[in-house]
Amino acid sequence: MNRLGQAGAAAAIVAAAGVAIVGRGLPTRSIANVAASTAQAAETGAPIYFRDPDGKPLYSLTPKQTPDGRDYRPVPAGADVSFDAPEPAVEMQAAAPKADRKIKYYRNPMGLPDTSPVPKKDSMGMDYIAVYDGDDSDDGSITLSPGKVQRTGVTSEPAERRRIRTLVRAPGTIQLDERRVSVIAMRAESYVQKVADVTTGSRVSKGQPLMEIYSPAVSSAAAEYLATITSKATAGLEPYGRGSRQRLMNLDVPEPVIAEMEKSRTVPIAIQWSSPRDGIVLQRNAIEGMRAQSGDVLFRVADVSLVWAVIDVAERDLGTIAVGQPVTVRARSYPGRAFEGRIGVIYPQLNRETRTARIRIELANADLALLPDMYVDAEVDTGSREPVVAVAESAVLDTGSRQTVLIDKGRGRFEPREVKLGRRGEGYVEIRDGLAGGEAVVTSANFLIDAESNLKAALKGFAEPAGARAADLSGDATMEAKP
C-alpha cells in the first residue's frame, strides 16, 4: 500500500473512532477535520495523534505528557491503528522489572533491519526496543508468545515408530501363462473324420477325445511298427522296435493310441486325438471332412487356473520394486474384489515412449473370473517391513535441496532442525537422520513459525556487534588513508 493509501486508511479509522475516543483525552472535533488533518499529516510525515507511552487507551491529537512527566508516543500515518486495550499478559510483562537483565542492543520498533547499541529514536520519534539476554538466543530457535501460538493454530505431535506403507499403483492387463498353453497341430497331411462336441470356450480335461484323424503317414508308420514287433525275425530285438515306435512318436501320435496298437496288434483306420492338458478351448479350427496340411493348428487349449497380470510401472518407481513383493490386483469388472499375487518377473527393458517397465505378477484364478486381456489395476506394497521413525508429511519444510522440521521445545520455543527423509506413504514420511523417536514436531502452522525464524535470522544478521562493523569501517578508512 502506498503512502496515500495508508493515509486514507488511517483517516478512515481515526474518523470512525472519533466518537469512541472522546472523553479519553481527545478534544471534541468534527470528523471532517480529523480526516483532513490525517491526510495532511501523511503527506508531511508528521504524527496523526499521540498515545499513552504505557499502552493505555489514552490518546491526544496534540503533544501531551503523563502526570509523571513522560511524553505521549507519536503515531505516524503508516502505523497500525488499534484502539483495543493491551492484553493483561503484555501489561504484566511490560511492568515486570528487567533491571537484573543485561541489554544486548536496541532494535527498530517497526521491525526494520536496523539496530543500535545505545538507546535511540526512529524518524517518527518512536523509541527503539531493548533486546535482553535470553530474548535473542543463538541456537537458531524462535520463541512465540502463548497468545500467538494459539492464534496461529500451532499443533505438535511426537515422532513415532511406525511402518510406512507405500503403494505403487499401475494399470495392466491379464495375460495367459505361456507355460500353460498347448496346441494340437498335424505333423503330416491328415484328414479330419470326426470332431467331438467341443467348441471354443469349452472346458476340457487331460485325455479327453477331441477328434479322429486319418493320416496316410501315420498308418504307414503304424503298420511298419506292428510288422516289426510281430515278425519272428525281429521279435524281441529291441533296437528294431524302438526305431519304428519312435517314428510314431515323431508324428505326434498320442501315447494311449500306441499302447492300444501294441495290445491289439492292429492298425486303426482313424487315430483318436485327445486334449494334452486340463483347460479351456481357446481355438477350434477342426471341421469334419477337412484336409489338414502339415503344421496346421486344429485346437488350442490353455490352462487358465493360473494367469499373469502384466502391469506398466513408471520408471521413477523401479527402485522400490523387487521380485517376490506382494501385489493386490483389482479387476475393473469386479469392483470391491481383490486378487492377491506376487511379482514373478521384472522385464529387462524399458518402454522408450512411455518410460515404463513391464512387471509380471502371477495370480491364482481358480474360479476363472480373470479373462485374458482384461483390464486390471495393481497396487504394489513397497513400504518398510520394520517400523521406522516417522512424522506427518505436513511437518516437513522442504525447499528442494534441504528438508527441516520444527522441534517443539515447550513454552512457545521452537527449534528448526535439518533431517534426512526416506519413504513416504499414507500421510507420513520416514526420518532417517536428524530426529529421535518421541521428540515433538510442529505439524500445522509451521510455515508461520519458519517465517518468524527467517525474520529473526535477518535481524540477527543486522544485529552483529556494532563495534565489529565500526572496526571494519575504521579499517577501510585506514586503508584509504595509506598512500
C-alpha positions as CSV (number, residue, x, y, z in Angstrom):
1,M,0.0,0.0,0.0
2,N,1.5,3.4,-1.0
3,R,1.6,6.4,1.3
4,L,-1.6,8.0,0.1
5,G,-3.4,4.6,0.6
6,Q,-2.1,4.4,4.1
7,A,-3.2,7.9,4.8
8,G,-6.7,7.2,3.5
9,A,-7.0,4.0,5.6
10,A,-5.7,5.8,8.7
11,A,-8.0,8.7,8.2
12,A,-11.0,6.4,7.9
13,I,-10.0,4.6,11.1
14,V,-9.5,7.8,13.0
15,A,-12.7,9.3,11.7
16,A,-14.7,6.2,12.6
17,A,-13.1,6.2,16.1
18,G,-13.7,9.9,16.7
19,V,-16.8,9.3,18.8
20,A,-15.2,6.4,20.7
21,I,-12.1,8.4,21.8
22,V,-13.9,11.5,23.0
23,G,-13.7,11.5,26.8
24,R,-10.4,9.7,26.8
25,G,-8.2,12.8,26.5
26,L,-9.1,14.0,22.9
27,P,-10.9,17.3,22.4
28,T,-14.2,17.2,20.5
29,R,-13.6,17.8,16.8
30,S,-15.6,17.2,13.7
31,I,-14.9,14.0,11.7
32,A,-14.1,16.1,8.6
33,N,-11.4,18.0,10.5
34,V,-9.9,14.8,11.8
35,A,-9.8,13.2,8.3
36,A,-8.3,16.3,6.8
37,S,-5.6,16.5,9.4
38,T,-4.8,12.9,8.9
39,A,-4.3,13.2,5.2
40,Q,-2.1,16.3,5.7
41,A,0.0,14.5,8.3
42,A,0.6,11.6,5.9
43,E,2.0,14.0,3.2
44,T,4.3,15.8,5.7
45,G,5.3,12.8,7.7
46,A,4.0,14.2,10.9
47,P,2.2,12.0,13.5
48,I,-1.5,11.8,13.2
49,Y,-2.1,11.6,17.0
50,F,-0.3,10.7,20.3
51,R,-0.9,7.8,22.6
52,D,0.0,6.9,26.2
53,P,3.5,5.6,26.4
54,D,2.4,2.7,28.6
55,G,-0.1,1.4,26.0
56,K,-3.1,2.5,28.0
57,P,-6.2,3.5,25.9
58,L,-5.4,7.3,26.3
59,Y,-4.9,9.4,23.2
60,S,-4.3,13.1,22.2
61,L,-4.3,15.0,18.9
62,T,-1.6,17.3,20.3
63,P,1.7,16.6,22.2
64,K,1.0,15.8,25.8
65,Q,2.7,14.4,28.9
66,T,1.7,11.9,31.5
67,P,1.2,13.0,35.1
68,D,4.7,11.8,35.9
69,G,6.2,14.0,33.1
70,R,6.7,11.4,30.3
71,D,5.8,12.4,26.7
72,Y,3.0,10.7,24.8
73,R,4.2,8.5,22.0
74,P,3.6,9.9,18.4
75,V,1.7,7.6,16.0
76,P,2.5,8.1,12.3
77,A,0.0,7.6,9.5
78,G,1.5,4.3,8.4
79,A,1.4,2.7,11.9
80,D,-1.1,0.0,12.8
81,V,-4.0,2.0,14.4
82,S,-5.7,0.0,17.2
83,F,-7.9,1.1,20.0
84,D,-8.0,-2.2,21.7
85,A,-6.7,-2.4,25.3
86,P,-3.5,-4.4,25.5
87,E,-3.6,-8.0,26.8
88,P,-3.0,-8.4,30.5
89,A,-0.1,-10.7,29.9
90,V,1.6,-7.9,27.8
91,E,0.9,-5.4,30.5
92,M,2.4,-7.6,33.2
93,Q,5.4,-8.3,31.0
94,A,5.9,-4.6,30.4
95,A,5.6,-3.9,34.1
96,A,8.0,-6.7,35.1
97,P,11.3,-5.3,36.2
98,K,14.2,-6.1,33.9
99,A,16.9,-4.3,35.8
100,D,18.7,-7.5,36.5
101,R,19.0,-8.4,32.9
102,K,21.6,-7.1,30.5
103,I,20.6,-5.2,27.4
104,K,22.3,-6.6,24.3
105,Y,21.1,-4.0,21.8
106,Y,18.1,-2.0,20.6
107,R,16.1,-2.8,17.6
108,N,13.8,-0.8,15.3
109,P,10.2,-0.5,16.7
110,M,8.7,-1.0,13.2
111,G,10.6,-4.3,12.6
112,L,13.1,-2.8,10.2
113,P,16.6,-4.4,10.0
114,D,18.2,-1.6,12.0
115,T,19.7,-1.9,15.4
116,S,21.7,0.3,17.8
117,P,24.0,-0.4,20.7
118,V,22.6,2.6,22.6
119,P,19.0,3.9,23.1
120,K,17.7,6.0,20.1
121,K,14.6,7.1,18.3
122,D,13.5,6.5,14.8
123,S,12.5,9.1,12.2
124,M,9.0,9.2,13.7
125,G,10.2,9.8,17.2
126,M,9.5,6.2,18.4
127,D,11.9,4.7,20.9
128,Y,14.0,1.7,19.9
129,I,13.0,-1.5,21.7
130,A,15.6,-3.1,24.1
131,V,16.6,-6.7,23.4
132,Y,17.8,-8.5,26.6
133,D,20.0,-11.5,27.1
134,G,18.0,-14.7,26.5
135,D,15.4,-12.9,24.3
136,D,17.6,-13.5,21.2
137,S,19.2,-16.9,21.6
138,D,22.0,-18.1,19.4
139,D,20.8,-21.7,18.9
140,G,18.5,-20.8,16.0
141,S,15.3,-21.2,18.0
142,I,12.4,-18.9,17.9
143,T,10.1,-18.0,20.8
144,L,6.5,-17.1,20.4
145,S,4.1,-15.8,23.0
146,P,1.3,-18.2,24.1
147,G,-1.3,-15.9,22.5
148,K,0.4,-16.0,19.1
149,V,0.8,-19.8,19.3
150,Q,-2.9,-20.1,20.0
151,R,-4.0,-17.6,17.3
152,T,-1.9,-19.2,14.6
153,G,-3.2,-22.7,15.4
154,V,0.2,-24.3,16.1
155,T,-0.1,-28.1,16.8
156,S,2.5,-30.6,17.6
157,E,2.8,-34.4,17.8
158,P,5.6,-36.7,18.8
159,A,7.7,-38.6,16.2
160,E,6.7,-42.2,16.5
161,R,8.0,-45.5,15.1
162,R,5.5,-46.8,12.5
163,R,5.5,-48.9,9.4
164,I,5.4,-46.8,6.3
165,R,3.1,-48.4,3.8
166,T,3.9,-47.1,0.4
167,L,1.8,-48.2,-2.6
168,V,2.9,-48.1,-6.2
169,R,-0.2,-48.1,-8.4
170,A,0.0,-49.2,-12.1
171,P,-2.5,-50.4,-14.7
172,G,-2.2,-53.6,-16.7
173,T,-3.9,-56.5,-18.4
174,I,-4.5,-60.2,-17.8
175,Q,-2.4,-62.5,-20.0
176,L,-2.1,-66.3,-20.3
177,D,0.7,-68.2,-18.7
178,E,2.9,-69.1,-21.6
179,R,3.8,-72.3,-19.9
180,R,0.2,-73.5,-19.8
181,V,-0.8,-73.2,-23.4
182,S,-0.9,-76.2,-25.8
183,V,-1.7,-76.6,-29.5
184,I,-2.8,-79.6,-31.5
185,A,-1.2,-79.5,-34.9
186,M,-0.7,-82.1,-37.6
187,R,2.8,-83.1,-38.5
188,A,1.8,-84.8,-41.7
189,E,-1.0,-84.5,-44.2
190,S,-4.2,-85.6,-42.5
191,Y,-8.0,-85.7,-42.8
192,V,-10.4,-84.9,-40.1
193,Q,-13.0,-87.6,-39.9
194,K,-14.9,-86.7,-36.7
195,V,-14.8,-83.9,-34.2
196,A,-16.1,-84.2,-30.6
197,D,-18.8,-81.9,-29.2
198,V,-16.3,-79.3,-28.1
199,T,-16.4,-75.6,-29.0
200,T,-14.3,-72.5,-28.3
201,G,-14.7,-71.8,-24.6
202,S,-15.4,-75.3,-23.6
203,R,-13.6,-76.8,-20.6
204,V,-11.7,-80.0,-21.3
205,S,-9.7,-82.3,-19.2
206,K,-6.4,-84.1,-20.0
207,G,-7.0,-87.2,-22.2
208,Q,-10.5,-86.1,-23.3
209,P,-11.1,-87.0,-27.0
210,L,-11.2,-84.1,-29.3
211,M,-11.2,-85.5,-32.9
212,E,-10.4,-88.5,-35.1
213,I,-7.8,-88.2,-37.8
214,Y,-6.8,-90.3,-40.8
215,S,-3.3,-89.8,-41.9
216,P,-1.5,-92.0,-44.6
217,A,1.8,-91.2,-43.0
218,V,0.6,-92.3,-39.5
219,S,-1.0,-95.5,-40.9
220,S,2.2,-96.4,-42.8
221,A,4.3,-95.9,-39.6
222,A,1.9,-97.9,-37.5
223,A,1.9,-100.8,-40.0
224,E,5.7,-100.8,-40.0
225,Y,5.8,-100.8,-36.2
226,L,3.4,-103.7,-35.9
227,A,5.3,-105.7,-38.5
228,T,8.5,-105.2,-36.6
229,I,7.2,-106.3,-33.2
230,T,5.2,-109.3,-34.7
231,S,7.9,-110.6,-37.1
232,K,9.6,-113.7,-35.9
233,A,13.0,-112.4,-37.2
234,T,12.8,-109.2,-35.3
235,A,10.5,-110.1,-32.4
236,G,12.2,-109.4,-29.2
237,L,15.0,-107.4,-30.8
238,E,14.7,-104.0,-29.0
239,P,16.6,-101.8,-31.5
240,Y,14.3,-102.6,-34.4
241,G,11.1,-102.0,-32.4
242,R,12.4,-98.9,-30.8
243,G,13.1,-97.1,-34.2
244,S,9.6,-97.9,-35.5
245,R,8.0,-96.7,-32.3
246,Q,10.0,-93.5,-32.3
247,R,8.7,-92.7,-35.8
248,L,5.1,-92.8,-34.5
249,M,6.1,-90.6,-31.6
250,N,7.7,-88.1,-34.1
251,L,4.3,-87.9,-35.9
252,D,2.8,-86.9,-32.5
253,V,0.6,-90.0,-32.2
254,P,-0.8,-90.0,-28.6
255,E,0.8,-92.5,-26.3
256,P,-2.5,-94.2,-25.4
257,V,-3.1,-94.9,-29.2
258,I,0.4,-96.6,-29.5
259,A,-0.3,-98.7,-26.4
260,E,-3.6,-99.8,-27.9
261,M,-1.9,-100.8,-31.1
262,E,0.6,-102.9,-29.3
263,K,-2.1,-104.6,-27.4
264,S,-4.5,-105.3,-30.3
265,R,-1.8,-105.9,-32.9
266,T,-3.9,-104.0,-35.5
267,V,-3.6,-100.7,-37.3
268,P,-6.5,-98.4,-36.7
269,I,-8.0,-96.6,-39.7
270,A,-8.5,-93.4,-37.7
271,I,-6.3,-92.1,-34.9
272,Q,-8.1,-90.5,-31.9
273,W,-6.5,-87.2,-30.8
274,S,-7.1,-86.1,-27.2
275,S,-6.5,-83.0,-25.1
276,P,-3.0,-82.7,-23.7
277,R,-4.0,-80.8,-20.5
278,D,-6.8,-79.5,-18.4
279,G,-8.0,-76.1,-19.6
280,I,-10.2,-74.0,-21.8
281,V,-10.5,-74.4,-25.6
282,L,-9.3,-71.1,-26.9
283,Q,-9.3,-72.0,-30.6
284,R,-11.1,-74.8,-32.7
285,N,-10.2,-74.9,-36.3
286,A,-11.0,-78.6,-36.9
287,I,-14.0,-79.3,-39.2
288,E,-15.3,-82.7,-40.1
289,G,-14.0,-83.8,-43.5
290,M,-11.4,-81.1,-43.8
291,R,-7.9,-81.7,-45.0
292,A,-5.2,-80.5,-42.7
293,Q,-1.7,-79.8,-44.0
294,S,1.5,-80.3,-42.0
295,G,1.7,-77.6,-39.4
296,D,-2.0,-76.6,-39.3
297,V,-3.2,-75.9,-35.8
298,L,-6.6,-77.6,-35.2
299,F,-7.0,-77.0,-31.5
300,R,-5.5,-74.6,-28.9
301,V,-6.0,-75.4,-25.2
302,A,-4.9,-73.2,-22.3
303,D,-4.9,-73.8,-18.5
304,V,-6.3,-70.6,-17.0
305,S,-6.2,-71.7,-13.4
306,L,-3.1,-69.6,-13.1
307,V,-2.7,-66.3,-15.1
308,W,-0.4,-63.4,-15.4
309,A,-1.1,-59.7,-14.7
310,V,1.3,-57.7,-16.8
311,I,1.4,-54.1,-15.5
312,D,3.4,-51.0,-16.6
313,V,5.3,-49.4,-13.7
314,A,6.7,-45.8,-14.0
315,E,10.5,-45.5,-14.3
316,R,10.7,-43.5,-11.1
317,D,9.2,-46.3,-9.1
318,L,11.5,-49.1,-10.3
319,G,14.0,-48.6,-7.4
320,T,11.3,-49.8,-4.9
321,I,10.2,-52.8,-6.9
322,A,11.6,-56.3,-6.3
323,V,10.8,-59.8,-7.2
324,G,8.6,-61.5,-4.6
325,Q,6.8,-58.4,-3.3
326,P,3.1,-58.8,-2.6
327,V,0.7,-57.3,-5.0
328,T,-3.0,-56.6,-4.9
329,V,-4.8,-56.7,-8.2
330,R,-8.3,-55.4,-8.8
331,A,-10.2,-56.0,-12.0
332,R,-12.5,-53.2,-13.2
333,S,-15.1,-55.8,-13.9
334,Y,-15.3,-56.9,-10.2
335,P,-15.5,-53.8,-8.1
336,G,-14.7,-54.5,-4.4
337,R,-12.9,-57.8,-5.1
338,A,-9.1,-58.1,-4.8
339,F,-6.8,-60.8,-6.1
340,E,-3.6,-61.4,-4.3
341,G,-0.3,-62.3,-6.0
342,R,3.4,-61.7,-6.1
343,I,5.9,-60.2,-8.6
344,G,7.4,-63.0,-10.6
345,V,9.4,-61.2,-13.3
346,I,10.6,-57.7,-13.9
347,Y,11.2,-57.4,-17.7
348,P,14.7,-56.2,-18.5
349,Q,13.6,-53.5,-20.9
350,L,12.1,-50.0,-20.7
351,N,9.4,-48.7,-23.0
352,R,11.1,-45.7,-24.7
353,E,7.9,-43.8,-25.4
354,T,6.0,-44.2,-22.1
355,R,9.1,-44.5,-19.8
356,T,7.6,-47.6,-18.1
357,A,8.8,-51.1,-17.3
358,R,6.7,-54.2,-17.5
359,I,6.1,-56.3,-14.4
360,R,4.7,-59.8,-14.4
361,I,2.5,-60.9,-11.5
362,E,1.3,-64.5,-11.0
363,L,-2.3,-64.8,-9.9
364,A,-4.4,-67.8,-8.9
365,N,-7.6,-67.9,-11.0
366,A,-9.5,-70.9,-9.6
367,D,-13.0,-69.7,-10.5
368,L,-11.8,-68.4,-13.9
369,A,-13.0,-64.9,-13.2
370,L,-9.9,-63.3,-14.7
371,L,-10.0,-63.5,-18.5
372,P,-7.2,-62.8,-21.0
373,D,-6.8,-59.1,-22.0
374,M,-9.0,-57.9,-19.1
375,Y,-8.0,-54.5,-17.7
376,V,-6.8,-54.5,-14.1
377,D,-5.2,-52.1,-11.6
378,A,-2.4,-53.2,-9.4
379,E,-1.1,-51.9,-6.0
380,V,2.5,-52.9,-5.1
381,D,3.3,-52.6,-1.4
382,T,6.8,-51.2,-1.3
383,G,6.8,-50.0,2.3
384,S,9.2,-50.7,5.0
385,R,8.9,-54.1,6.7
386,E,10.0,-52.8,10.1
387,P,8.7,-49.8,12.0
388,V,10.8,-46.6,11.4
389,V,10.8,-43.1,12.9
390,A,8.2,-41.1,11.0
391,V,6.3,-37.8,11.2
392,A,3.4,-36.3,9.3
393,E,4.2,-35.0,5.9
394,S,2.9,-31.6,6.9
395,A,5.7,-31.3,9.5
396,V,8.4,-31.2,6.8
397,L,9.5,-27.8,5.4
398,D,11.0,-28.8,2.0
399,T,13.0,-26.3,0.0
400,G,14.0,-28.9,-2.6
401,S,17.6,-29.1,-1.5
402,R,17.0,-29.0,2.2
403,Q,14.4,-30.6,4.5
404,T,13.7,-29.3,8.0
405,V,11.3,-29.8,10.8
406,L,10.4,-27.6,13.8
407,I,11.0,-29.1,17.2
408,D,8.6,-28.0,19.9
409,K,10.7,-27.3,23.0
410,G,7.7,-26.2,25.0
411,R,6.6,-22.8,26.4
412,G,6.4,-21.3,22.9
413,R,10.0,-22.2,21.9
414,F,10.7,-23.9,18.6
415,E,13.9,-25.1,17.1
416,P,14.4,-25.8,13.3
417,R,16.3,-28.9,12.6
418,E,17.5,-30.4,9.3
419,V,16.5,-34.0,8.6
420,K,17.1,-36.7,6.1
421,L,13.9,-38.2,4.6
422,G,13.1,-41.8,3.5
423,R,10.0,-43.5,2.3
424,R,6.6,-41.7,2.1
425,G,3.1,-43.2,2.5
426,E,-0.3,-42.7,3.9
427,G,0.4,-39.1,5.0
428,Y,3.7,-39.9,6.8
429,V,7.4,-39.7,5.9
430,E,10.3,-41.7,7.3
431,I,13.0,-39.7,9.1
432,R,16.4,-41.4,8.5
433,D,18.6,-38.9,10.3
434,G,18.2,-35.8,12.5
435,L,15.3,-36.8,14.7
436,A,14.7,-39.3,17.5
437,G,11.5,-41.1,18.4
438,G,9.4,-39.2,21.0
439,E,10.5,-35.7,20.0
440,A,7.6,-33.3,19.4
441,V,7.4,-31.7,16.0
442,V,5.1,-29.0,14.7
443,T,2.6,-30.4,12.2
444,S,0.5,-27.3,11.4
445,A,1.2,-23.6,11.0
446,N,4.9,-24.4,10.8
447,F,5.4,-22.2,7.8
448,L,4.4,-19.2,10.0
449,I,7.0,-20.1,12.6
450,D,9.5,-20.6,9.8
451,A,8.7,-17.1,8.6
452,E,9.3,-15.8,12.1
453,S,12.6,-17.7,12.2
454,N,13.7,-16.2,8.9
455,L,12.9,-12.7,10.0
456,K,14.8,-13.3,13.2
457,A,17.8,-14.6,11.3
458,A,17.7,-11.4,9.2
459,L,17.6,-9.2,12.2
460,K,20.5,-11.1,13.8
461,G,22.5,-10.5,10.7
462,F,22.0,-6.8,11.0
463,A,22.4,-7.0,14.7
464,E,26.1,-8.1,14.5
465,P,28.1,-6.1,17.2
466,A,28.2,-2.5,16.2
467,G,31.8,-2.5,17.3
468,A,32.8,-5.1,14.7
469,R,31.2,-3.0,12.0
470,A,32.8,0.1,13.3
471,A,36.2,-1.7,13.3
472,D,35.6,-2.7,9.7
473,L,34.8,0.8,8.7
474,S,37.8,2.2,10.5
475,G,40.0,-0.4,8.8
476,D,38.7,0.6,5.5
477,A,39.3,4.2,6.3
478,T,42.9,3.4,7.3
479,M,43.5,1.6,4.1
480,E,42.2,4.5,2.1
481,A,44.5,6.9,4.1
482,K,47.6,5.0,3.1
483,P,49.5,6.4,0.1
